[in-house]
Amino acid sequence: MNDAPKLPLSASTAAIPPEQSQEMRRIAHDLSNALEIVVQTSYLIGMLELDENGKQWATMLDSGVRQAVALNRELREYLRRNS
């Protein structure tokens, strides 16, 4: 289901410098907040009575939202391991 490339989590990866790490963590946190709005909106759209086209669009939205959330989770884990 998730075709997104995985970020390498190997121990051989060089540590991210502290200044860059701090900024990247801030951005990832802000992205999480923005994604929460999209997740909740997608959920509410899914609660509506939709025609077949609307259902297909809602399914596509839900799939994209899940991928974005998974990628953000991966990014945050990568930052934790490499900072």
C-alpha positions as CSV (number, residue, x, y, z in Angstrom):
1,M,0.0,0.0,0.0
2,N,2.8,2.4,0.8
3,D,5.0,2.8,-2.3
4,A,7.0,5.6,-0.8
5,P,10.7,5.1,-0.6
6,K,12.1,4.2,2.9
7,L,14.6,6.5,4.5
8,P,17.8,4.6,5.4
9,L,18.0,3.9,9.1
10,S,21.5,2.4,9.2
11,A,23.9,3.1,12.0
12,S,26.5,4.0,9.4
13,T,24.6,7.2,8.5
14,A,26.5,10.3,9.7
15,A,24.8,12.2,12.4
16,I,22.9,15.3,11.4
17,P,24.5,18.4,12.8
18,P,22.6,19.9,15.8
19,E,21.6,23.2,14.1
20,Q,20.2,21.4,11.1
21,S,18.6,18.7,13.3
22,Q,16.8,21.2,15.4
23,E,15.4,23.0,12.3
24,M,14.4,19.7,10.7
25,R,12.6,18.6,13.9
26,R,10.7,21.9,14.0
27,I,9.6,21.5,10.4
28,A,8.6,17.8,11.0
29,H,6.6,18.9,14.0
30,D,4.8,21.7,12.0
31,L,4.2,19.1,9.3
32,S,2.6,16.8,11.9
33,N,0.3,19.6,13.0
34,A,-0.7,20.4,9.4
35,L,-1.3,16.7,8.6
36,E,-3.6,16.4,11.6
37,I,-5.9,18.9,10.0
38,V,-5.9,17.0,6.8
39,V,-6.4,13.6,8.6
40,Q,-9.4,15.0,10.5
41,T,-10.9,16.6,7.4
42,S,-10.5,13.4,5.4
43,Y,-12.2,11.5,8.3
44,L,-15.1,14.0,8.2
45,I,-15.4,13.8,4.4
46,G,-15.6,10.0,4.8
47,M,-18.6,10.4,7.1
48,L,-20.6,12.1,4.3
49,E,-23.0,10.4,2.0
50,L,-21.2,10.6,-1.3
51,D,-22.0,9.5,-4.8
52,E,-19.7,7.0,-6.5
53,N,-17.3,9.7,-7.8
54,G,-17.2,11.3,-4.4
55,K,-16.4,8.0,-2.7
56,Q,-13.5,7.4,-5.1
57,W,-12.1,10.9,-4.4
58,A,-12.5,10.3,-0.7
59,T,-10.7,6.9,-1.0
60,M,-7.9,8.6,-2.9
61,L,-7.6,11.3,-0.3
62,D,-7.5,8.8,2.5
63,S,-4.8,6.8,0.8
64,G,-2.7,10.0,0.3
65,V,-3.2,11.1,3.8
66,R,-2.1,7.7,5.2
67,Q,1.0,7.8,3.0
68,A,1.9,11.3,4.1
69,V,1.4,10.4,7.8
70,A,3.6,7.3,7.4
71,L,6.3,9.4,5.6
72,N,6.2,12.0,8.4
73,R,6.5,9.3,11.0
74,E,9.5,7.8,9.1
75,L,11.1,11.2,8.9
76,R,10.7,11.9,12.6
77,E,12.2,8.5,13.4
78,Y,15.1,9.1,11.1
79,L,15.8,12.4,12.8
80,R,15.6,10.8,16.2
81,R,18.1,8.1,15.2
82,N,20.5,10.4,13.4
83,S,20.5,13.5,15.6
